[in-house]
């Protein structure tokens, strides 16, 4: 597996997100379980929504999920080699993410930024796409 970013969890609740950076109904009580405060997490991608950055990460024995970066301190901020960039407004497939959610770009592993169905499958925790995530990042073999 190639080098990834590393972030330390400082909160698992929405109260750590400034009110001006809350989206999709986040409130003080929004719980980002199964995050554990004080634990380090590998960051597999960055999602830029309005003026906020979210991290794609996974807790042990869990599929990947998007979490606001406000809940973390970056321990290693080096961008991994091989990451690719998608400007959602410029992509016919990804444009809906900008139009509906305000997501203007994604930076991450190739499959995530080049195959919209994979992106959706990861968000929806679809088993086939989660398996592709695990294989593409070297957690298991095909």
N, C-alpha and C positions, 0 to 999 in steps of 0.2 A: 504494500500500500504506500502511495506517495505521501509526502509530508502534508499535513493539514494545519489549519489555524486551530488555536486552542483558546478556550474561554472558560473562566471560572464563574460559577453561578453565585450571585450575591443576593438574589431574591427569586421566589417562585410565584409571586403574587402581582396582580395588576397595579397595586398601589405604588410599585417602583417605577411605573411608566408615567412620565409627566402627562397631565390631562391633555395637553396640546398634541401629544404624539400617540394618543389612543385611537384605534380604528376597529371597525367590525364589532362594536359593542363592548369593548373592554372596559371594565370597571375596577375599583379597588380590590374587589373580592375575586376577580378572575384568577383562577388557579392553574398554573402551568405544571401540574403534576405530570409526569413523575420526576421533575427536576429536584435535585438535592442541593441545598445551599452548601457552599464550600467545595463542591465537586467540580472537577475539570471536565469539559466536554469538547470533543472534536467538532469543528465547524466545517460542514461539507459544501456550503454555498451561502451566498449573500443575496438578499432580496431587498430592493429599494422601493419602498412604498411611501408616497408623498415625501415627507422629510425625515423618515425613519428607516433604519436598517434592521432587518430580521435575519436571524441565523437559522440555517437548516442543520439540525443536530439530532442525535438520538441518545436516549438513556439506555442502560443495559437491558437487553432482552425486549426492546421496544422498536417499532418502526420509526423512521425519521419523521420529524415534524418541525414546522417553522415556529420560532420563538423571538419576541422582540429583543434586540441586542441590549436594551436598557436593563435587562435582568442580569447582565454579565459584565465582567472586566476581562479584556483581552489579555491573555498571558503571552501568546505568540501571535503576532498580527501579520506574519509573512504570508503573502498570497501564494498558494501552492502552484507549482508549475503545472501546466496542462489545463488549468481552469480556462473557461471560455465565457464570453459576454453576450448577453441577449438584450437588445433594446426593444422592449415589447411593442412600442408603437410602430416599429419598422418591420415587424414580422406578422404576416397574415395570420398565422396560427396563434401567436402569443398576444396579439393586439387586444383581445378581449380582456386580458388581465389589466391592461391600462384603462380601458373603457369602463369596466365594472368595478375594479378594486383600487385603481390609482397606482398600480405597480408599474414603475417605469423601466426597471431593468433588473436582470438577474445575472449574477456572476457565480459560476460553479463548474462542476464536472460536466463534461461534454454532453452526455445523455440528457441531463436535466435542461440544458439550455438549447438543445437542438431537436428534441422530440417532445412536442407538446403533450402527447398522450402519456408519456412517462411522467412529465411534470404533474399532470392532473392525477395520475395513479399514485404518485408519492403523497400528494396532498390528501387524497381520499383513502390512503393506506390500503390500496388494492394489492393483494398478495403477489400477483405476477410482477408488478412494477417495483414493489419493495424488494423482491428477490433480485430484480435487475440492478437495483441500487446496491444491494449487498455484494453481488458479483462484480459490478463495475468498480467497487472500492476495495475489492480483495478480501471481503469477509467470508466468502464461500465460493465454491467452484460450480460451474455450470454442469 
